[in-house]
Amino acid sequence: LAKAAGATVDGMPRFEWRACISEAGDAAARAGALCGRLDACVPALISREGVPLGACHFHLVGRGDMVAEWSAALARLGVQADAAPARLSTEVYFAHREPPADSA
């Protein structure tokens, strides 16, 4: 997957992607994927110096509750799905109506 995705974005220096696998394991480690809950491994990537949120587009893919939680968190940080140009897009694969956790 990483090789195919890397080939897809060749020549796109401003594009960056990371796979994140919910459960840590040997396959995830060998693939160089982030592991665990997104709220534990992604914030440090988002807040890197020199990468302002306003310059990023977030594409959230996964369970309905995860997409809802991250959409709300990004909105609190000023990233709006209805901005022009759009800075947030989503794909929900299952649990479409699952509400976000109260702690999110």
Phi, psi and chi 1 to 4 in degrees:
 res  aa     phi    psi   chi1   chi2   chi3   chi4
   1 LEU       -  -46.7  175.4   62.5      -      -
   2 ALA   -61.6  -40.2      -      -      -      -
   3 LYS   -65.1  -44.2 -173.8  175.5 -178.9  179.2
   4 ALA   -65.3  -42.9      -      -      -      -
   5 ALA   -66.3  -39.0      -      -      -      -
   6 GLY   -62.0  -40.9      -      -      -      -
   7 ALA   -66.4  -34.3      -      -      -      -
   8 THR   -64.0  -35.4  -58.9      -      -      -
   9 VAL  -101.1    7.5  -60.6      -      -      -
  10 ASP   -55.7  135.3  -78.7  -13.0      -      -
  11 GLY    84.1    6.3      -      -      -      -
  12 MET  -119.1   77.2  -59.7  171.8   74.4      -
  13 PRO   -63.8  -20.6   23.2  -32.2      -      -
  14 ARG   -91.0   -3.3  -66.1 -178.2   54.0 -147.6
  15 PHE   -95.9  133.4 -177.0   85.5      -      -
  16 GLU  -141.0  139.7 -176.5  176.4  -26.7      -
  17 TRP  -137.6  156.5   71.0  -82.3      -      -
  18 ARG  -141.0  134.8  -66.4  -79.3 -157.6  -63.5
  19 ALA   -83.8  142.6      -      -      -      -
  20 CYS  -132.4  120.5 -175.8      -      -      -
  21 ILE  -106.0  129.5  -59.5  173.6      -      -
  22 SER   -55.7  -42.6  -60.4      -      -      -
  23 GLU  -111.6  132.0  -66.3 -176.0   25.5      -
  24 ALA   -68.3  147.3      -      -      -      -
  25 GLY  -172.4  173.6      -      -      -      -
  26 ASP   -60.1  -42.8  -68.6  -19.3      -      -
  27 ALA   -64.0  -41.6      -      -      -      -
  28 ALA   -64.2  -42.6      -      -      -      -
  29 ALA   -64.8  -42.2      -      -      -      -
  30 ARG   -64.9  -32.3  -76.2 -166.8  -53.8  -87.2
  31 ALA   -80.6   -8.6      -      -      -      -
  32 GLY    74.3   21.7      -      -      -      -
  33 ALA   -79.9  152.7      -      -      -      -
  34 LEU   -69.7  149.0  -60.2  171.3      -      -
  35 CYS  -130.8  144.3  -62.0      -      -      -
  36 GLY   105.1 -170.2      -      -      -      -
  37 ARG   -67.0  143.4  -75.7 -171.9   50.7   96.6
  38 LEU   -58.5  -35.9  -68.9  174.1      -      -
  39 ASP   -68.8  -12.3   57.9   -5.0      -      -
  40 ALA   -96.0  -27.0      -      -      -      -
  41 CYS  -117.1  -14.6   59.1      -      -      -
  42 VAL   -94.2  -36.1  172.3      -      -      -
  43 PRO   -52.2  -37.1  -30.4   38.7      -      -
  44 ALA   -65.0  -32.8      -      -      -      -
  45 LEU   -70.8  -40.2  -66.1  173.7      -      -
  46 ILE   -67.6  -38.3  -66.0  172.1      -      -
  47 SER   -92.0   15.4   63.0      -      -      -
  48 ARG   -57.6  141.9  -71.3 -175.9  -50.7 -178.0
  49 GLU   -60.0  135.8 -165.0  171.6  -42.4      -
  50 GLY    90.3   -0.7      -      -      -      -
  51 VAL  -122.2   86.9 -177.4      -      -      -
  52 PRO   -69.3  141.9   23.8  -30.0      -      -
  53 LEU   -55.8  -36.0  -72.9  177.4      -      -
  54 GLY   -65.1  -14.3      -      -      -      -
  55 ALA   -98.0   -0.7      -      -      -      -
  56 CYS  -103.9  151.4  -62.5      -      -      -
  57 HIS  -116.7  128.5  176.8   94.2      -      -
  58 PHE  -106.2  128.7  -63.4   89.0      -      -
  59 HIS  -117.9  106.0 -173.1   68.7      -      -
  60 LEU   -94.5  127.3  -54.9  174.5      -      -
  61 VAL  -130.7  126.6 -179.7      -      -      -
  62 GLY   153.4 -151.7      -      -      -      -
  63 ARG   -63.6  150.9  -72.1 -179.2   51.5   93.2
  64 GLY   -58.1  -40.4      -      -      -      -
  65 ASP   -67.7  -39.6   51.3  -14.9      -      -
  66 MET   -64.8  -44.5 -175.5  -80.7  -61.3      -
  67 VAL   -62.3  -42.4  169.1      -      -      -
  68 ALA   -65.2  -42.8      -      -      -      -
  69 GLU   -62.7  -47.9  -70.3  169.8    9.2      -
  70 TRP   -70.8  -34.9  -86.2   87.7      -      -
  71 SER   -61.1  -45.0  -64.9      -      -      -
  72 ALA   -65.5  -42.8      -      -      -      -
  73 ALA   -64.1  -43.9      -      -      -      -
  74 LEU   -66.4  -36.3  -71.1  167.6      -      -
  75 ALA   -62.5  -39.6      -      -      -      -
  76 ARG   -64.2  -25.6  -73.4 -168.0  -61.5  -89.5
  77 LEU   -90.0    1.0  -66.4  171.8      -      -
  78 GLY    97.6    7.1      -      -      -      -
  79 VAL   -92.7  113.6  176.6      -      -      -
  80 GLN  -111.1  136.3  -61.2  -63.1  -36.4      -
  81 ALA   -67.6  -30.6      -      -      -      -
  82 ASP   -96.6   13.1   57.7   -3.4      -      -
  83 ALA   -70.9  161.3      -      -      -      -
  84 ALA  -119.5  114.3      -      -      -      -
  85 PRO   -75.7  155.5   29.5  -34.3      -      -
  86 ALA   -59.8  137.6      -      -      -      -
  87 ARG  -112.9   -1.1  -63.3  -67.4  178.9 -163.3
  88 LEU  -145.7  129.1  176.3   64.2      -      -
  89 SER  -135.1  157.8   55.2      -      -      -
  90 THR  -138.9  154.2   62.0      -      -      -
  91 GLU  -137.9  118.9  -69.3 -178.3   50.6      -
  92 VAL  -106.8  121.4  177.8      -      -      -
  93 TYR   -94.1  -29.1  -72.4  130.1      -      -
  94 PHE  -160.8  171.7   49.8   94.4      -      -
  95 ALA    54.5   46.5      -      -      -      -
  96 HIS   -57.6  -34.0  -70.6   75.9      -      -
  97 ARG  -103.3    9.8  -66.5 -173.4 -179.9   94.5
  98 GLU   -67.9  123.1 -168.9   73.2   23.5      -
  99 PRO   -74.2  154.4   27.7  -33.0      -      -
 100 PRO   -66.4  154.4   20.3  -26.5      -      -
 101 ALA   -64.8  146.8      -      -      -      -
 102 ASP   -59.9  -29.5  -69.2  -24.3      -      -
 103 SER   -80.8   -7.6   61.1      -      -      -
 104 ALA   -72.4      -      -      -      -      -
